[in-house]
């Protein structure tokens, strides 16, 4: 009888430990991190004033005069880079903390 209780207790402790480990891993995956980088026009240098925003949130920033940005996001979030006259670029956040983007001009948008 005592051994049955001991085995039951061990099983419950093991299941609790597994559950805690999984929850800890999920929390780590959704940790807030700072993503930095630059936004440039392919072949023509930085794009100051480009908008960088996290999809499905209200978080956004604009690039500085050197095309640099810094924004908070979580792993799995999608960041969208946009600028008038250029195609938007979307990227899903993974392991990288530094992302450099080259936007491509969209002459159709400008009517050229």
N, C-alpha and C positions, 0 to 999 in steps of 0.2 A: 504494500500500500504506500509505504514511504517512497519507494523507488518510482512509482507511478506519478506521485506528486512532484518529485524531483525532475523527472523527465518532462512533465507538463510545464513546469516552471522554466526549464531550459529552452523548450520550444517557444514559449511566449517571449522570452528574452531575446532569442534569435530573431524572431519575426519583428520585434520592436526595433532591434538594431538595423535590420534590413530596411525597414520603413524610414528610419531616421537618416540612413545613408542616402537613400533615394531622394528624400526631401532636401537634404543638404546639396546634392548635385543639381537639383532643379533650381534652387536659390542661386547657386553659383552661375548657372547658365543665364539667368535673368539679371545678373548684376549690372548696375549702371556703370558705364565706362565712357571715357572721353575719346572721341574720334577727332583726329586732326588731319590736315592735308592741304592740298591746293586744287583750285579749279582753273584750268587753262583752256584757251582756244587752240585746237590742234594746229601746231605750226606757227602760232602768232603770240605766244606768251600768256600771261595771267589774265583772268577775267575779274576785275574788281566789281563788286556789287552783285555777283551771282547769288542766287538764293539756294540755301542748303536746308532741307527740312526733313523731319522724321515723319513718315507716313502714319496717318491715323492718330496724330498728336498735334498739339499746338506749338511744338518746339521748332524754331527755325532761327537761322542766322544768315547774315550776308557776308560774303568774302571781303577782305580788306583790299587796299590798293595793290597788294602783291598777290592777290588771289588766294590768300590763306584763310582757313576757317577752323573753328573748334566747336564741337557740339556734343552734348550728352545723348547717349543712346544705349540700348540694351542689345545683347546678342539676339539675333532673330528679327530685330527691327529692320525696316527698309528705309534707306535714306535716298531722297530724290534731289538731284542737282538740276537747277534750271536757270536759264538766262534768256532774255528776249532775243529772238532770231536764231536760237539754237535748239536742237532736240534735247528733251529731258533725258537724264541718265539715272537709272535706279540701280541700287546695289543693296543686297542683304548683308547685315552686319554679322560677321563671324569672329574669328580670332584676331584679325588685324585691328590695330588701333590707329594706323596711319593709312589714308586713302587719297591718292592723287588721281584726278579725273581730267580727261581731255574731252571737252564738249565739241560736237560737230555742228557746223553752221547749217541752218535750214533756210536756204534761199527762198523757198516757196512761201514761208511765213512772212517774209519781207516783201514779197511780190516782185522779186528780181528774176 
